[in-house]
């Protein structure tokens, strides 16, 4: 083949090494946080798919998918049909948890459960597809962003649709995160500040009603307990209290990887509170290194 027709593949070995290092470091941290949790609650992992095995499986799947996804050309993501297809697929996946065959339980309909031990949270797709859609539509209407119809309206409609699906799934935190992400992208794209004011005036009453209309509800209890300075034994604050205790126990040097003891008191330490287990074992020094990982990689 001629030089012009030959496609040269170049690899960033430093980037690959950093990604692998962070992945392995994350797996070690997860194992340290979850092995006692899985050992003490065998009834939750009857299929054998413990948190560590589940994440190792996910990492292996991503390694397999990476070269396949790398074949997707950026030009394809600039085409309207591709963006619409991704949005429709994402909406379809986020509707499935409302159907009984795919539900894990009635308390939080946010998972697609294929079989025991194998489940998927479809709202994670929104965190990828929504920025792609916003980038496409804001770039397409770049010269008409001052117009309400071509500027803020399309992002508001799609973001509101996704947030509504997530709220019905009883996942307030992800809905807030996605709404804030959408606003940041729109601000960077050049949407006028007056439109943000209009959107906020519409959102604030809705959020206030969702949270404060039911003072015995889970959202209200979690938010008020989070900002409360009093120690509480209620289920809504137990995780927060235990995690703060673990962070304080880490001190400067930490107890050492695998030596943490307070992590066994946190009901779901392998999930949202894995960082508390990491701080207990690595201390302030480990947090300092972790927070500056991008600097060291550079």
Backbone bond lengths (Angstrom), bond angles and torsions (degrees), N, CA, C in turn:
res aa  C-N    CA-C-N  psi(-1)  N-CA   C-N-CA  omega(-1)  CA-C   N-CA-C  phi
1 X - - - 1.452 - - 1.514 110.08 -
2 X 1.299 115.63 149.23 1.455 120.05 178.15 1.521 109.77 -72.51
3 X 1.338 114.58 165.35 1.457 118.97 -179.34 1.506 111.92 -62.65
4 X 1.367 117.35 -34.03 1.451 120.63 -178.95 1.523 112.00 -72.74
5 X 1.350 116.02 -31.90 1.459 119.14 -176.40 1.513 113.04 -87.14
6 X 1.341 117.09 -13.25 1.452 120.38 -177.36 1.524 109.58 -85.00
7 X 1.289 116.37 131.46 1.461 121.07 178.65 1.519 109.15 -96.02
8 X 1.301 116.50 118.66 1.452 122.15 -177.91 1.521 110.41 -90.95
9 X 1.322 115.69 126.06 1.445 121.34 178.09 1.521 109.12 -96.97
10 X 1.303 116.53 124.41 1.451 121.42 178.72 1.520 109.49 -120.58
11 X 1.298 115.86 137.95 1.447 120.85 -176.69 1.529 109.89 -115.63
12 X 1.313 115.75 138.07 1.457 121.69 174.61 1.525 106.98 -93.60
13 X 1.322 115.81 91.88 1.455 120.47 -173.43 1.531 111.80 -67.74
14 X 1.326 117.59 -29.99 1.461 119.83 177.70 1.526 109.95 -66.61
15 X 1.332 116.38 -43.64 1.460 120.41 177.89 1.523 110.51 -62.58
16 X 1.328 116.88 -44.05 1.463 120.66 179.74 1.527 110.51 -61.79
17 X 1.337 116.52 -41.39 1.465 120.47 179.90 1.523 111.35 -65.26
18 X 1.344 116.78 -41.02 1.466 120.43 179.51 1.525 110.61 -64.56
19 X 1.338 116.85 -43.30 1.466 120.80 179.40 1.527 110.64 -61.93
20 X 1.326 117.16 -45.39 1.462 120.67 179.20 1.526 111.24 -63.79
21 X 1.347 116.45 -41.00 1.455 120.30 179.85 1.525 111.21 -63.01
22 X 1.339 116.78 -45.53 1.460 120.42 179.36 1.527 111.24 -65.61
23 X 1.337 116.56 -36.53 1.466 120.21 178.57 1.521 111.00 -64.75
24 X 1.321 116.69 -47.15 1.467 120.50 179.74 1.530 110.95 -65.47
25 X 1.315 116.19 -39.94 1.460 120.40 178.09 1.530 110.19 -63.37
26 X 1.312 116.55 -40.25 1.459 120.32 177.81 1.515 112.35 -65.33
27 X 1.327 117.27 -38.83 1.463 120.76 178.87 1.527 111.12 -66.08
28 X 1.333 116.64 -39.10 1.466 120.05 177.33 1.525 110.15 -63.61
29 X 1.336 116.19 -44.18 1.462 120.58 178.95 1.529 110.92 -62.05
30 X 1.322 116.35 -43.05 1.463 120.34 179.62 1.520 111.15 -64.98
31 X 1.327 116.77 -41.64 1.467 119.62 179.77 1.523 110.69 -62.43
32 X 1.338 116.00 -44.03 1.459 119.92 -179.87 1.525 111.32 -62.51
33 X 1.342 116.62 -35.99 1.459 120.05 -178.20 1.517 113.28 -79.22
34 X 1.326 118.01 -26.70 1.463 119.83 -167.71 1.520 115.41 -112.32
35 X 1.346 118.68 -11.59 1.464 116.42 -171.73 1.531 111.49 -68.76
36 X 1.342 118.23 -37.89 1.457 120.13 176.55 1.529 111.06 -71.21
37 X 1.334 115.88 -35.76 1.461 120.78 177.53 1.532 109.86 -59.63
38 X 1.325 116.76 -47.68 1.467 120.84 -179.76 1.520 111.23 -68.63
39 X 1.348 116.68 -33.93 1.465 120.44 -178.91 1.522 111.66 -69.08
40 X 1.337 116.21 -36.56 1.464 120.94 -177.36 1.527 113.33 -83.58
41 X 1.342 117.50 -14.04 1.454 120.41 -179.35 1.529 110.42 -128.89
42 X 1.321 117.22 62.56 1.475 119.70 -177.39 1.518 113.56 -63.57
43 X 1.349 116.34 -23.71 1.465 119.22 -178.81 1.520 111.70 -66.01
44 X 1.335 118.54 -21.73 1.463 121.36 -179.64 1.520 112.00 -83.28
45 X 1.314 116.91 -12.81 1.470 119.53 -175.29 1.522 109.71 -131.37
46 X 1.329 115.13 49.19 1.462 120.22 -179.34 1.518 112.12 -65.83
47 X 1.343 116.43 -23.54 1.464 119.32 179.16 1.525 112.03 -79.45
48 X 1.344 116.79 -7.20 1.460 120.38 -179.12 1.512 113.71 87.14
49 X 1.332 117.45 -1.55 1.458 121.33 -177.46 1.529 108.62 -91.14
50 X 1.330 116.75 80.11 1.456 122.84 178.53 1.527 109.48 -72.02
51 X 1.361 117.82 167.96 1.472 119.04 178.54 1.517 113.40 -54.19
52 X 1.328 117.28 -41.10 1.467 119.51 -179.24 1.521 111.11 -66.52
53 X 1.322 116.90 -48.21 1.465 120.39 -179.17 1.521 110.47 -62.22
54 X 1.341 116.34 -39.38 1.457 119.89 178.66 1.515 111.93 -61.79
55 X 1.324 117.02 -42.82 1.462 120.11 -179.49 1.524 112.58 -74.11
56 X 1.319 117.70 -34.65 1.473 119.91 174.55 1.521 109.75 -63.37
57 X 1.333 115.80 -41.45 1.468 119.81 177.27 1.525 110.99 -61.82
58 X 1.348 116.24 -43.00 1.468 120.41 178.65 1.520 111.21 -63.24
59 X 1.333 117.55 -40.88 1.472 120.97 178.06 1.527 110.96 -63.06
60 X 1.334 116.20 -42.71 1.467 119.63 178.68 1.518 110.92 -63.15
61 X 1.347 116.15 -39.37 1.462 120.41 178.26 1.525 110.64 -63.92
62 X 1.324 116.91 -41.50 1.467 120.62 179.60 1.524 111.48 -65.42
63 X 1.336 116.49 -36.96 1.464 119.91 178.02 1.528 110.22 -63.44
64 X 1.330 115.63 -38.68 1.466 119.99 178.27 1.527 110.70 -70.11
65 X 1.342 116.47 -39.16 1.462 120.74 -176.57 1.528 112.94 -76.46
66 X 1.325 117.15 -24.22 1.466 119.81 -174.62 1.526 113.21 -56.56
67 X 1.347 119.66 -51.91 1.472 117.84 179.48 1.523 113.29 -65.02
68 X 1.351 116.84 -26.61 1.465 119.52 178.20 1.529 109.87 -71.95
69 X 1.332 116.45 -45.95 1.462 120.40 179.39 1.518 111.48 -67.24
70 X 1.330 117.01 -27.82 1.467 120.22 179.37 1.532 111.60 -65.94
71 X 1.336 116.90 -19.10 1.468 120.45 179.20 1.528 112.32 -76.17
72 X 1.346 116.94 -15.07 1.466 120.39 179.39 1.526 109.27 -70.32
73 X 1.294 116.50 123.50 1.459 120.93 -178.87 1.521 110.44 -83.49
74 X 1.314 115.16 143.28 1.457 119.70 179.95 1.529 111.35 -62.15
75 X 1.338 116.57 -28.91 1.465 119.58 179.51 1.524 111.46 -62.50
76 X 1.344 116.41 -31.04 1.460 119.52 179.51 1.527 111.20 -65.33
77 X 1.344 116.43 -36.05 1.459 120.49 -177.90 1.521 112.39 -73.04
78 X 1.329 116.20 -9.70 1.461 120.45 177.55 1.522 111.94 -92.00
79 X 1.318 116.00 -3.49 1.462 120.81 -178.76 1.531 109.79 -91.25
80 X 1.329 115.63 136.78 1.452 120.91 -176.52 1.513 113.47 -59.36
81 X 1.344 117.44 -41.53 1.457 119.84 -176.77 1.526 111.92 -63.40
82 X 1.324 117.07 -36.48 1.463 120.44 179.48 1.529 110.78 -67.01
83 X 1.335 116.49 -43.21 1.463 120.54 -179.72 1.531 110.74 -65.59
84 X 1.324 116.98 -44.43 1.466 120.80 178.42 1.523 110.69 -61.93
85 X 1.319 116.78 -40.98 1.460 121.44 178.25 1.528 110.95 -60.32
86 X 1.334 117.42 -45.73 1.459 121.20 179.84 1.525 111.57 -64.47
87 X 1.334 116.86 -39.65 1.463 120.65 178.99 1.528 110.23 -64.52
88 X 1.329 118.03 -45.54 1.462 121.55 -179.52 1.528 111.58 -64.72
89 X 1.323 116.75 -41.15 1.465 120.46 178.17 1.533 110.11 -62.52
90 X 1.332 116.14 -41.82 1.469 120.60 -179.79 1.523 110.83 -65.43
91 X 1.329 116.98 -41.17 1.468 120.14 176.89 1.529 110.00 -61.65
92 X 1.323 116.26 -43.59 1.460 120.09 179.85 1.519 112.57 -60.28
93 X 1.329 117.61 -44.25 1.465 121.18 179.23 1.530 111.16 -64.44
94 X 1.335 117.42 -35.12 1.457 120.27 -177.39 1.525 112.45 -80.84
95 X 1.307 117.43 -8.40 1.464 121.31 174.07 1.532 110.69 -88.47
96 X 1.312 117.20 -28.24 1.465 121.52 -176.00 1.525 114.37 -57.50
97 X 1.358 120.38 -37.31 1.475 118.55 -179.50 1.521 114.35 -61.31
98 X 1.342 118.38 -14.75 1.452 120.66 179.85 1.527 112.18 -79.68
99 X 1.306 117.67 -7.91 1.462 122.10 -179.01 1.532 109.61 -100.47
100 X 1.289 116.30 135.26 1.461 122.93 -173.72 1.531 114.66 -52.47
101 X 1.342 119.41 -42.54 1.474 117.70 -177.29 1.516 113.99 -59.37
102 X 1.336 117.79 -22.90 1.458 120.51 -176.31 1.522 113.16 -104.11
103 X 1.328 118.25 -1.57 1.459 120.78 -174.03 1.519 111.18 -84.43
104 X 1.340 114.60 140.15 1.458 120.72 172.32 1.520 110.05 -80.21
105 X 1.347 115.78 -44.41 1.465 121.23 175.48 1.518 108.37 -159.57
106 X 1.314 116.32 174.52 1.462 121.44 -178.51 1.519 112.68 -84.41
107 X 1.341 117.31 -10.85 1.458 120.47 -174.45 1.525 111.22 -76.68
108 X 1.308 116.44 -43.40 1.472 120.15 -178.92 1.521 108.21 -136.12
109 X 1.317 115.42 98.62 1.468 120.04 -176.94 1.533 109.41 -87.20
110 X 1.309 116.26 64.65 1.459 120.08 -176.54 1.522 112.85 -122.43
111 X 1.328 116.48 7.25 1.454 120.84 -177.38 1.523 110.70 -122.26
112 X 1.327 114.85 146.56 1.464 121.21 168.07 1.521 106.24 -101.37
113 X 1.316 116.35 110.30 1.461 120.95 -177.95 1.520 109.32 -100.61
114 X 1.319 115.80 115.26 1.461 120.92 -179.71 1.520 111.08 -85.01
115 X 1.313 115.86 -41.67 1.456 122.76 175.54 1.520 107.21 -159.32
116 X 1.309 116.99 172.30 1.462 120.32 -177.66 1.522 110.53 -59.02
117 X 1.321 115.12 123.77 1.460 120.49 178.84 1.512 114.57 90.40
118 X 1.331 117.29 -9.44 1.462 120.36 179.86 1.525 108.23 -122.38
119 X 1.313 115.73 108.70 1.464 120.52 -179.21 1.523 109.16 -142.95
120 X 1.324 114.59 165.37 1.458 121.05 -175.53 1.520 108.85 -145.66
121 X 1.325 117.61 136.59 1.457 122.33 179.78 1.528 108.42 -98.57
122 X 1.335 117.77 103.36 1.469 120.72 -172.54 1.524 114.13 -67.44
123 X 1.342 118.14 -19.33 1.464 118.99 178.79 1.523 111.89 -63.74
124 X 1.333 117.36 -19.81 1.462 120.01 177.22 1.528 110.92 -64.73
125 X 1.329 116.95 -28.83 1.466 119.90 177.49 1.518 111.17 -64.68
126 X 1.322 116.74 -32.91 1.465 120.33 -178.51 1.522 110.30 -62.89
127 X 1.321 116.75 -35.41 1.465 120.96 -178.65 1.525 111.89 -65.49
128 X 1.321 117.18 -17.05 1.465 121.61 177.51 1.525 110.50 -100.17
129 X 1.330 116.17 -46.25 1.460 120.81 -172.55 1.525 111.83 -74.16
130 X 1.320 118.35 -39.48 1.463 119.96 -178.00 1.534 112.60 -60.45
131 X 1.347 120.33 -47.54 1.470 118.84 175.63 1.519 113.37 -59.76
132 X 1.343 117.35 -35.13 1.462 120.04 176.95 1.528 110.74 -64.18
133 X 1.337 115.86 -43.81 1.462 119.61 178.68 1.523 110.83 -63.59
134 X 1.326 117.06 -46.30 1.460 120.61 -178.98 1.525 111.20 -61.83
135 X 1.323 116.58 -41.98 1.460 119.71 178.25 1.526 110.99 -61.37
136 X 1.331 116.00 -40.92 1.466 120.42 -179.86 1.525 111.78 -66.50
137 X 1.331 116.61 -51.57 1.466 119.36 -172.77 1.522 111.51 -72.10
138 X 1.324 118.14 -35.53 1.462 120.76 179.80 1.522 111.51 -72.59
139 X 1.316 115.74 -32.38 1.472 118.89 175.81 1.529 110.35 -72.69
140 X 1.322 116.62 -39.26 1.459 120.68 179.58 1.529 111.07 -64.12
141 X 1.327 116.91 -39.89 1.469 121.26 -178.11 1.528 111.97 -100.78
142 X 1.299 116.73 27.79 1.456 120.84 -173.44 1.527 113.13 -57.16
143 X 1.330 117.25 -37.00 1.462 120.68 -177.74 1.528 112.76 -86.64
144 X 1.363 117.13 2.42 1.473 120.28 -178.46 1.530 111.94 -129.75
145 X 1.329 116.92 25.89 1.458 120.36 -175.76 1.524 112.74 -69.26
146 X 1.340 117.42 -20.36 1.462 119.86 178.68 1.518 111.93 -70.78
147 X 1.328 115.61 -22.30 1.458 120.35 179.07 1.521 109.92 -79.98
148 X 1.330 117.02 135.06 1.467 120.44 -179.20 1.523 111.46 -63.19
149 X 1.323 116.65 -38.25 1.462 120.93 -177.00 1.516 111.68 -67.23
150 X 1.322 117.88 -39.96 1.450 121.57 -176.74 1.531 113.11 -98.51
151 X 1.333 117.34 -16.39 1.448 120.67 -178.80 1.517 112.76 -92.22
152 X 1.343 118.40 -90.58 1.466 120.50 -174.67 1.526 115.85 -78.30
153 X 1.324 118.47 -23.19 1.461 119.69 -173.37 1.536 113.64 -60.66
154 X 1.357 120.06 -52.61 1.476 118.07 -179.94 1.528 113.73 -57.89
155 X 1.346 119.79 -46.91 1.468 118.23 177.09 1.519 113.18 -61.05
156 X 1.336 117.36 -38.39 1.457 120.51 -178.30 1.527 110.49 -64.98
157 X 1.324 116.84 -43.34 1.470 120.81 -177.34 1.527 110.76 -63.21
158 X 1.333 116.93 -49.71 1.469 120.57 -176.96 1.527 110.96 -69.41
159 X 1.336 116.90 -41.96 1.463 119.63 178.29 1.519 110.97 -63.31
160 X 1.330 117.31 -42.66 1.467 121.07 179.09 1.524 110.78 -63.13
161 X 1.329 117.15 -38.29 1.468 120.31 178.61 1.522 111.02 -63.20
162 X 1.335 116.32 -47.03 1.453 119.80 179.32 1.533 111.51 -64.50
163 X 1.329 116.81 -42.72 1.463 120.11 -179.84 1.525 111.26 -64.29
164 X 1.323 117.29 -36.82 1.460 120.98 178.14 1.527 110.86 -63.40
165 X 1.325 116.43 -44.51 1.467 120.43 178.04 1.521 110.85 -60.46
166 X 1.333 116.68 -40.95 1.465 120.34 -178.77 1.524 110.98 -70.08
167 X 1.333 117.45 -38.06 1.464 120.20 178.42 1.525 111.18 -65.39
168 X 1.335 116.29 -38.21 1.468 119.34 176.63 1.527 110.19 -64.80
169 X 1.322 116.34 -28.68 1.463 121.04 175.93 1.531 112.00 -77.18
170 X 1.345 116.90 3.13 1.464 122.79 -179.70 1.517 111.54 63.16
171 X 1.341 115.61 49.27 1.466 121.15 -177.89 1.532 108.50 -133.88
172 X 1.318 116.19 77.00 1.461 121.51 -175.38 1.520 111.89 -67.02
173 X 1.320 118.44 -39.75 1.463 121.55 -175.77 1.524 111.75 -62.02
174 X 1.327 117.21 -43.27 1.465 120.15 179.15 1.525 111.03 -67.79
175 X 1.325 117.20 -36.11 1.469 120.49 178.41 1.526 110.43 -62.85
176 X 1.322 117.25 -42.73 1.466 121.01 178.30 1.522 110.40 -65.41
177 X 1.328 116.62 -43.19 1.463 120.75 179.91 1.520 111.38 -60.97
178 X 1.326 116.66 -44.18 1.464 120.80 -178.86 1.519 111.33 -67.35
179 X 1.334 116.88 -40.01 1.469 120.31 178.11 1.525 110.94 -63.58
180 X 1.325 117.54 -43.19 1.457 120.98 178.98 1.526 111.53 -66.04
181 X 1.330 116.71 -39.52 1.466 120.67 177.51 1.520 110.81 -61.32
182 X 1.324 116.14 -43.53 1.463 120.76 178.63 1.523 111.26 -61.57
183 X 1.324 117.02 -41.66 1.461 120.79 -179.55 1.532 110.98 -65.70
184 X 1.316 117.16 -40.08 1.467 120.55 178.97 1.525 110.92 -63.40
185 X 1.333 116.38 -44.30 1.465 120.02 179.87 1.527 110.35 -63.71
186 X 1.323 116.84 -42.96 1.466 120.15 178.99 1.534 111.29 -64.29
187 X 1.318 117.19 -37.78 1.464 120.63 178.18 1.527 110.78 -64.51
188 X 1.333 116.40 -44.19 1.467 120.27 179.03 1.524 110.57 -64.11
189 X 1.339 116.66 -34.72 1.466 120.81 -178.37 1.522 112.08 -71.26
190 X 1.330 117.86 -19.15 1.461 119.90 176.83 1.514 115.27 110.54
191 X 1.347 117.59 15.42 1.467 119.62 175.53 1.526 108.89 -63.45
192 X 1.318 116.94 136.03 1.458 121.74 -176.88 1.524 111.38 -64.74
193 X 1.349 115.55 146.65 1.457 120.99 -176.96 1.527 112.31 -63.71
194 X 1.328 116.84 -27.79 1.474 118.52 -178.60 1.529 111.18 -63.01
195 X 1.352 116.93 -32.64 1.457 119.50 179.23 1.535 110.52 -70.87
196 X 1.338 116.92 -32.72 1.465 119.44 175.95 1.523 110.37 -64.59
197 X 1.329 116.17 -39.48 1.457 120.19 178.61 1.527 110.78 -61.68
198 X 1.339 116.30 -42.09 1.462 120.38 179.31 1.523 110.70 -63.94
199 X 1.337 116.48 -44.29 1.467 120.60 -179.24 1.524 110.83 -64.53
200 X 1.333 117.30 -42.50 1.461 120.41 179.93 1.529 111.25 -64.06
201 X 1.326 116.82 -38.80 1.458 120.20 177.93 1.529 111.78 -62.30
202 X 1.328 115.34 -28.64 1.465 119.61 178.53 1.531 111.54 -84.95
203 X 1.344 117.44 -33.74 1.455 121.03 -174.47 1.524 111.83 -78.29
204 X 1.327 116.92 -43.25 1.466 120.46 -173.68 1.530 112.73 -54.93
205 X 1.342 119.86 -48.30 1.478 118.42 178.25 1.528 112.95 -62.43
206 X 1.326 116.17 -35.44 1.469 119.28 -179.69 1.525 110.49 -66.11
207 X 1.343 116.35 -47.60 1.465 120.61 -179.69 1.518 110.49 -64.11
208 X 1.318 115.87 -40.97 1.470 119.89 179.05 1.524 110.96 -60.50
209 X 1.313 116.50 -42.78 1.470 120.01 179.98 1.528 111.14 -67.57
210 X 1.332 116.78 -40.40 1.466 120.20 -179.93 1.528 111.37 -61.14
211 X 1.334 116.44 -38.68 1.459 120.44 -174.02 1.523 112.13 -87.06
212 X 1.349 117.34 -47.11 1.457 121.16 -168.65 1.527 114.03 -97.54
213 X 1.318 117.88 -4.41 1.466 118.64 179.33 1.523 112.00 -72.13
214 X 1.323 116.76 -23.94 1.461 121.21 179.86 1.530 108.89 -127.59
215 X 1.326 116.71 94.21 1.466 121.22 -174.82 1.528 112.69 -73.77
216 X 1.300 117.24 -8.49 1.458 120.01 173.52 1.526 111.42 -99.93
217 X 1.322 115.66 1.07 1.456 120.44 -178.62 1.519 113.13 -77.82
218 X 1.315 115.91 164.17 1.464 122.01 -175.31 1.518 112.25 -66.58
219 X 1.337 118.39 -39.50 1.468 121.01 -177.37 1.521 110.44 -66.00
220 X 1.322 116.35 -45.23 1.469 119.60 -180.00 1.525 110.73 -63.55
221 X 1.320 117.10 -44.58 1.459 121.09 -178.20 1.519 111.72 -63.75
222 X 1.310 116.99 -40.44 1.470 119.76 -178.99 1.518 111.82 -68.23
223 X 1.325 116.95 -42.06 1.469 119.83 -178.60 1.518 110.73 -68.46
224 X 1.326 118.22 -45.49 1.458 120.32 -179.17 1.529 111.33 -66.91
225 X 1.330 117.74 -36.82 1.462 120.09 178.49 1.517 111.61 -70.36
226 X 1.339 116.41 -30.67 1.469 119.91 179.32 1.527 110.76 -65.50
227 X 1.328 116.72 -41.73 1.458 120.50 -178.06 1.529 113.05 -86.94
228 X 1.318 117.28 -6.25 1.450 120.27 179.35 1.524 110.14 -74.02
229 X 1.335 116.78 142.93 1.469 121.60 178.78 1.522 111.98 -95.09
230 X 1.305 117.76 -2.69 1.455 121.73 -178.43 1.521 111.08 -90.33
231 X 1.331 115.09 141.13 1.457 120.19 175.72 1.522 109.04 -67.31
232 X 1.304 116.25 136.64 1.463 119.19 -175.58 1.515 109.87 -135.00
233 X 1.323 115.64 144.06 1.460 121.00 176.95 1.513 111.80 -99.52
234 X 1.332 115.15 2.75 1.462 119.19 -179.42 1.520 110.57 -67.73
235 X 1.320 116.78 154.15 1.451 121.61 -178.53 1.519 111.65 -60.23
236 X 1.349 117.39 -29.88 1.455 120.55 -175.36 1.528 112.25 -70.08
237 X 1.346 117.81 -21.93 1.460 119.18 -176.67 1.524 113.17 -118.55
238 X 1.284 117.99 -4.15 1.449 120.72 -177.82 1.523 111.79 -55.97
239 X 1.305 117.22 -46.68 1.458 120.65 179.77 1.522 111.40 -59.18
240 X 1.328 116.82 -44.97 1.462 120.82 -177.73 1.527 110.47 -64.92
241 X 1.344 117.06 -45.29 1.461 120.66 -179.87 1.524 111.11 -60.63
242 X 1.327 116.78 -47.50 1.453 120.74 -178.23 1.533 111.65 -65.48
243 X 1.327 115.99 -38.36 1.466 118.68 -179.04 1.527 111.33 -67.87
244 X 1.335 117.43 -40.33 1.469 120.62 176.94 1.522 111.15 -63.58
245 X 1.319 115.73 -37.58 1.460 120.00 177.69 1.532 110.73 -64.96
246 X 1.319 116.66 -39.70 1.464 120.59 178.60 1.524 111.31 -66.81
247 X 1.338 116.77 -40.15 1.464 120.62 178.79 1.528 110.46 -63.04
248 X 1.330 117.01 -44.06 1.465 120.52 179.32 1.529 111.21 -64.66
249 X 1.339 116.34 -35.97 1.466 120.04 -177.65 1.531 111.62 -69.94
250 X 1.331 117.71 -20.68 1.456 119.99 -178.53 1.513 113.33 -68.31
251 X 1.333 116.53 -29.30 1.463 119.30 179.73 1.518 111.93 61.18
252 X 1.322 115.31 -148.38 1.466 120.39 -178.08 1.524 111.69 -86.56
253 X 1.327 117.49 -45.78 1.466 121.10 -174.34 1.520 113.04 -92.20
254 X 1.325 117.64 -23.89 1.450 120.18 -175.58 1.519 111.74 85.21
255 X 1.302 116.38 167.85 1.458 121.61 -179.21 1.518 113.02 -87.57
256 X 1.324 117.31 -11.66 1.460 120.72 -177.10 1.514 111.15 104.35
257 X 1.333 116.20 144.34 1.467 120.92 -178.77 1.524 110.31 -59.93
258 X 1.327 115.45 126.55 1.455 121.30 179.87 1.510 114.29 87.09
259 X 1.336 117.72 -4.07 1.463 121.05 -175.75 1.528 113.32 -100.81
260 X 1.320 117.67 0.19 1.458 120.16 -179.95 1.519 111.71 -66.90
261 X 1.322 115.92 144.24 1.468 120.90 -179.57 1.522 112.55 -118.60
262 X 1.332 117.48 -30.52 1.466 120.26 -176.68 1.528 112.15 -72.73
263 X 1.327 116.84 -18.08 1.469 120.04 -178.43 1.527 112.21 -62.91
264 X 1.329 116.76 -25.42 1.465 118.93 -177.18 1.524 111.58 -72.54
265 X 1.338 117.79 -12.21 1.460 120.93 -179.87 1.524 111.83 -87.72
266 X 1.340 117.43 -16.75 1.467 120.12 -178.33 1.522 109.48 -83.72
267 X 1.338 117.36 123.51 1.477 120.68 -174.11 1.522 114.05 -59.16
268 X 1.332 118.44 -37.41 1.462 121.37 -176.22 1.526 109.98 -127.80
269 X 1.331 116.14 52.52 1.465 120.31 -174.96 1.520 111.86 -65.76
270 X 1.324 118.25 -24.81 1.463 120.79 -177.30 1.526 112.04 -78.66
271 X 1.339 116.68 -6.00 1.467 120.04 -177.78 1.514 112.09 -106.30
272 X 1.331 115.89 -111.62 1.465 120.80 -174.24 1.516 113.76 -66.97
273 X 1.333 118.64 -19.53 1.460 121.05 -173.41 1.525 112.67 -110.46
274 X 1.313 117.18 23.77 1.467 119.66 178.88 1.520 111.16 -65.38
275 X 1.337 117.00 -27.04 1.457 120.00 -179.50 1.528 110.94 -66.03
276 X 1.339 117.66 -32.87 1.457 120.57 177.71 1.518 110.90 -63.01
277 X 1.329 116.70 -40.23 1.464 120.45 176.56 1.527 110.73 -64.68
278 X 1.335 115.97 -39.71 1.462 120.35 178.54 1.529 111.30 -62.47
279 X 1.337 117.32 -41.67 1.467 120.90 -179.19 1.524 110.75 -67.77
280 X 1.322 117.35 -38.59 1.463 119.72 178.70 1.523 111.21 -59.86
281 X 1.322 116.63 -36.46 1.456 120.05 -174.55 1.531 113.67 -92.10
282 X 1.334 117.15 -26.12 1.469 119.58 -178.15 1.517 113.20 -107.98
283 X 1.342 117.61 -16.92 1.441 121.23 177.24 1.518 114.28 70.78
284 X 1.325 114.35 -169.08 1.464 120.40 -179.48 1.521 111.04 -62.37
285 X 1.336 117.15 -36.12 1.463 120.61 -179.15 1.526 111.14 -62.67
286 X 1.337 116.96 -42.07 1.462 120.21 178.75 1.507 112.08 -65.97
287 X 1.337 116.44 -38.66 1.464 120.61 177.96 1.530 109.77 -65.31
288 X 1.333 116.70 -41.15 1.461 121.00 -179.94 1.524 110.96 -61.13
289 X 1.321 116.20 -44.20 1.473 120.32 179.26 1.520 110.40 -66.94
290 X 1.344 116.35 -41.52 1.466 120.08 -178.55 1.524 111.33 -65.36
291 X 1.328 116.68 -42.67 1.457 120.53 -178.16 1.520 111.63 -66.37
292 X 1.321 117.13 -24.47 1.465 121.08 -179.71 1.521 111.65 -106.91
293 X 1.347 116.62 25.46 1.463 119.96 -177.95 1.523 112.37 -62.36
294 X 1.352 117.65 -33.52 1.445 120.19 179.13 1.527 111.09 -65.62
295 X 1.342 116.55 -35.93 1.467 120.68 178.05 1.511 110.23 -64.90
296 X 1.345 116.04 -45.67 1.459 118.26 -178.73 1.532 110.68 -67.15
297 X 1.307 117.24 -36.25 1.465 119.93 177.79 1.521 110.58 -63.05
298 X 1.354 115.67 -38.88 1.453 119.81 -179.75 1.526 110.43 -66.49
